[in-house]
Amino acid sequence: MNKIIGFIGGGNMASAIIGGILQSGLAPKEGIIASDKLEEARRLLQERFGVRITEDNRKTAETADILFLAVKPHLFPDVITEIKDSIRSDTLLVSIAAGQSIAAIEGRFGREIRLVRAMPNTPALVGAAMSALSPNQNVCEEELAEVVSIFESFGACEVISETMMDAVVGVSGSSPAYVYMFIEAMADAAVADGMPRAQAYKFAAQAVLGSAKMVLETNTHPGALKDAVCSPGGTTIAAVAVLEEQGMRSAVIKAQRACVEKSREMGKENSK
């Protein structure tokens, strides 16, 4: 990719994306520029990746062909006000901020922009993200393909309608927290049955990892995979019966829909 990739904001997600880009060879370190107001963030980026760094967001905006807006949602108004006259008309913007709709971002710039709204999740930090991408009407197929290649460098991604973005927040953006709770609960039970804590976390986490891989690689319905583990009168069906009795499915659905509703509320607030 013969383009300069810029990042405004040098936190964990920006680091994950930069790491994926460099590891996959999409761009050399000289082809990446990042700005952050915090000296510590700039130092860490420089030490870890050797990319160009600056304190000046406008310099990054002027330099980048593809510009990632990787700041917290509450900082968006100030950052966009700062850079909106610095980006070129052909600059491709990628926003990874939760709750910031395409229309809201376009409104803050006050002019025609090329924009992809993205929602990665924290497993990006270990190269296993699930990301959703929604382009606005000004992004061409070639530009979208470039953004897809960047996100695929640190995980999987899908291009979706923006109307699905709140659902994405529930099913992948926030869901690592639900999975961590599940792993922790399984480990607690194993500890109660005599297993050392560190070993319990390893067994639980690997079981979740392997189960997810089975779903993705076999393309088999999760219910069928569950049935295959449940021998008649066996240990697994005894556990499944308790989970059903305690309302595991209902709890997950209610929690995830609460997450989605909160995402919708945040979107309405940020559009004001």
N, C-alpha and C positions, 0 to 999 in steps of 0.2 A: 504494500500500500504506500504509494508515493505521496503521502500527505502528512502535514503537521497535525498532531493530535494534542489538544490542550485540555487542561483540567483546572477549573476554578473550584478550589477546595481540595485539600490533600489528606482527608481522613481515611478510615479503613476501607470504604468502598472504592474510593479513587485508587488506593494502593492495590486493591485486588484486581481492578481493571488494568492498571499499568503493568502489574505482574503478568497477567494473562497475555497482554499485547506483546511484551518483550519475550516471554517464554515461547510464544507461537511464531515469533519472527515477523509479525505483521508490520512492525515499525522498529527502527533502531532507537536506542536511548536518545540519540541526537534529534530524533523526530518527535520527541515528546516534551512539552513544556507544561509546568504546573505552577499555580500561584496559591498562596495561603497567607493570611494575615499573621498566623502564628509562626514564630521562628522555629519552634520545636518541630512542627509539622514539616516545614521546609527542610530542616536538617535531616529528619528521618527519611524523606523521599530521596534526598541527595545521596545519603549514605547507602540506602538499600538498592536504589536503581540507577543512580548516576545520571538522571534526567536533568534537563534545564529547569531551574526554579527561579521564582521571582516573588516579590511581595506585591507587585503591581498587577491587579486583575485586568486592567486595561491592556497591558502589554501582552498578556496571554490571549485576550480576546482579539487583538489586532493580528497576532501571529498565527493562530490556529485555523486550519481548514475544517477540522471537526472539533467542536468545543463541548466538553462535558461540563454541565452545571451540577457540581457535586457538593453543594452546600445544603445546610438544613433548611427546611421550608420557610421558617420564620425569617431567614436571612435573604430570601429571594427578592423582596421589593428593593432593598438597598443595593444588592449586587447587580440586579438588572438595570437599575437607574445608573449605576456606575459604568456599566459596560455597553449599554445599548447603542451608543453612538460610535463605539469602537469596532464592532463586528462588521465584516463585509457583507454584501448582499448575497454572496455565494457561500457563506459560512454555514455549515450544518451543525445545528445545536442538538445536544442530547441531554435531556433532563432526567435525573434519577431521584428527584424529590417526591416523596409521598404526598398525595393530596393536592398536587399542583396540576390542574387540567391543562390541556392544550390551549383551550380558549383563554384561560386565565393568564398563561404565559405569553400568548400572542398579544393580549391586551396590555400587558406590562411593557412590552417592547414598542407597541403602538405603530407597528409597520409590518410589512410582509417578511416572514422569516421561514427558514427551513428548519423543521423541528421534529424530533422523535422523542416521545415520552416513554421512559423505560422504568421498569420495576424489577430490579434484581433482588436477591435475598442474601442473607449473611453467609451461607455456605460458599459464596463467591470467594471468601477468604481462604478456602482450601481447594479452589478450582472446581467446585461442584454446585455452582449457582443454578437456579431456575429463574429465568428472566422473561418478562413480557415486553414487547415493543409495539408502540402505536405511533405511526407517522402522521403528520398533517398533510394537507393536500399538495403542499409545495415540494415534498420529497419524492424524487424519482426512484425508479426501481434499482438503479445502480448505486445510488446513495444509501438506500435501505439495505442493500446487500452488503455494503461496507460495514454498516453498523451491526448487522447480524454477525458478520465474521468476527467483529471485536467481542461481542457478547458470547459467542461460541468458544472464544479462546479461554474462558474461565467457567465454562459450564454449558448448559443447554438453554435455548431460548425459542420462543414462539412469537410470531407477529399476530396481533389480535386487534379487534375493534376496541376503541377506547371505552365503549360502554361496558366492557368486561373487566376493566382495570380494578374496580373495587372488589370484584370476585377474586381476582389474582392476589390482592392484598391478603384476603382471607385464606386462600388455599396454598399459597407459597410464600408471600412476603412475610407474614407473621407466623406461619405454621411451624417453623423450626422451634419456636418456644413450646408449642404443644408437644412436639416430638421429644424435646429435652425433658419435659415433665414425665412423659411416658417412660423414657429410659431411666430417669431417676426413680420412679415408682417401682419399676421392675428390679432395679438394683437394690432398693430398700428391702424388697421382699426376699431377694437372694441373701442379703446380709442377715435378715431375720432367721433365715434357714441355715446360717453358719458360714456363708462365703465371705472372704475378705472384701472390703469395699472396692479397692482398685480392680480386683478381678471381676467383681460383680458388674462394674461399669463397662469393662471390656466385653464381657459376655453379652450384656444387654445391647450395647451400641452396635456390636458386630451383627447381632441377630436382626436389628432394625435395618442396618445397611444391606445385609444379604437379602432380606425380605423385599426391600424396595427394588433391589437389582433384579429379583425374580419377576416382579411386576413389569419392569421396563423391558427386560430382555426376552421374556417368554411371550409377552403380549397376551397373557392369560388373565381373565377376569379375577380380581382379588378374592371374590367369593369362592371361585373354583380352587384357587390356591389354598385358601383356608380349609375347604372341605378335604383337600388331599392330605392335610396334616391331622385331621380329626378322625382317628380310628374309632370304630364302634365301641362304646363303653370304656374309652381310654382316658388318658390324662388331659389331653388337649381339649376334648369336648367338655370335660368337667370345668375347665377354666373358662371356656367360651360361654358356657351356660351362666356362670357367675357374672361375667362381663355384660351379658344381655340382661340379666336380672337387675344389675346395678345401673343400667341405662347408659352404657358407654357410647353407643352410636348417637343417642339423643343428646348427650352432653357435648360431644364433639360438634354436632350440627348446630346446636344452640350457640356454642362458643364462637364458632366460625362465622355464623351469621351476625352475631354481635360485633365481631371484628369488622365485617363488611359494612354494617350500618354506621359504625364509628368512622370508617373511611369516607363514606358518603357525606357525613356531617362535616368532616374536616375539609372535604372538597368544596362544600358550599361556603364555608367560612373563608377559605382562601380565595374564592372567586369574587368576594366583595371588594 
